[in-house]
Amino acid sequence: MADSTDYGFTTSEFGGAVQVSYFDYREDILEWFQSRDLQGGGYTWEALVRSALELQRSPYADDVEYNSEGDALFATVSSEEASEALKDVFRRLTTDEAFRLECMAHAQRRGDLD
């Protein structure tokens, strides 16, 4: 699999697994997070992605091993299919504000966002 970038989404293969990283420093996205007192870094994205996968009842929800940092979400998945599922989640989170709000509310109920 070739490395790819889409909305700050980057993947690479390593040891049979797919390493995923994501960051989004577009001004409109950062302003959206800041207006809700959220940083918009890796831990925020992790909370939203966990919620999105759960809300979508994704078969890959348990396949993601998160290792986020302040600036970016980092994760490892075991298949290219799981990587594509994550990419779809990021696309939807960055383009569908209603879905982003639904995931944010779900993450807050779970205690993943302060």
C-alpha positions in Angstrom: 0.0 0.0 0.0 1.4 3.4 -0.9 1.4 6.2 1.6 -1.6 8.4 1.2 -2.7 11.8 2.5 -6.3 13.0 2.7 -7.6 15.7 5.1 -4.3 15.3 7.1 -4.8 11.5 7.1 -1.6 9.6 6.5 -1.0 5.8 6.5 2.0 3.6 6.2 2.6 -0.1 6.6 4.9 -1.3 9.4 5.4 -4.8 10.6 2.2 -6.1 8.9 0.1 -3.4 10.5 -1.2 -0.1 9.2 0.0 3.0 11.1 -2.4 5.9 10.9 -1.8 9.5 11.8 -4.2 12.4 11.6 -4.0 16.1 12.2 -6.1 19.0 11.0 -5.0 22.5 11.4 -7.4 24.1 8.9 -8.6 27.4 10.4 -12.3 26.6 10.2 -11.8 23.2 12.0 -9.6 24.8 14.7 -12.1 27.6 15.2 -14.9 25.1 15.5 -13.1 23.3 18.3 -12.0 26.4 20.1 -15.5 27.8 20.1 -16.4 24.7 22.1 -13.4 25.0 24.5 -11.7 22.0 22.9 -8.1 21.9 21.7 -8.7 20.0 18.5 -5.5 17.9 18.9 -4.9 14.2 19.0 -6.9 13.5 22.1 -10.0 15.4 20.8 -9.8 13.5 17.5 -9.4 10.2 19.3 -12.5 10.8 21.4 -14.5 11.8 18.2 -13.3 8.8 16.2 -14.0 6.3 19.1 -17.6 7.8 19.3 -18.0 7.7 15.5 -17.0 4.1 15.2 -19.2 3.2 18.1 -22.2 5.1 16.7 -21.8 3.6 13.3 -21.4 0.2 14.8 -18.3 -0.3 12.8 -16.8 -3.8 12.7 -13.4 -2.1 13.1 -14.1 -0.3 16.3 -12.2 -2.9 18.4 -9.4 -3.1 15.7 -8.0 0.3 16.5 -5.1 0.7 18.9 -4.8 4.4 19.8 -1.6 6.2 20.7 -2.6 9.8 20.4 -0.5 12.8 21.4 -1.3 16.5 21.9 -0.8 17.5 18.2 -2.1 14.4 16.3 -4.0 11.2 16.5 -1.9 8.1 16.1 -3.3 4.7 15.8 -2.5 1.2 14.5 -4.9 -1.1 12.7 -4.4 -4.6 11.4 -5.9 -4.1 7.9 -6.1 -1.8 5.0 -9.9 -2.1 5.3 -9.8 -0.7 8.9 -7.6 2.1 7.7 -10.1 3.0 5.0 -12.9 2.9 7.6 -10.9 5.4 9.6 -10.4 7.6 6.6 -14.1 7.6 5.9 -14.8 8.6 9.6 -12.3 11.6 9.3 -13.9 12.7 6.1 -17.3 12.7 7.6 -16.2 14.4 10.8 -14.5 17.2 8.9 -17.4 17.7 6.4 -20.6 16.9 8.4 -21.0 19.3 11.3 -24.2 17.5 12.6 -22.3 14.2 12.7 -19.3 15.9 14.5 -21.8 17.4 17.1 -23.4 14.0 17.6 -20.0 12.4 18.1 -18.9 15.1 20.4 -22.0 14.7 22.6 -21.5 10.9 22.6 -17.8 11.4 23.6 -18.9 13.7 26.4 -21.4 11.2 27.7 -18.7 8.5 27.7 -16.4 10.9 29.6 -13.9 11.1 26.8 -14.1 14.9 26.4 -14.1 17.3 29.3 
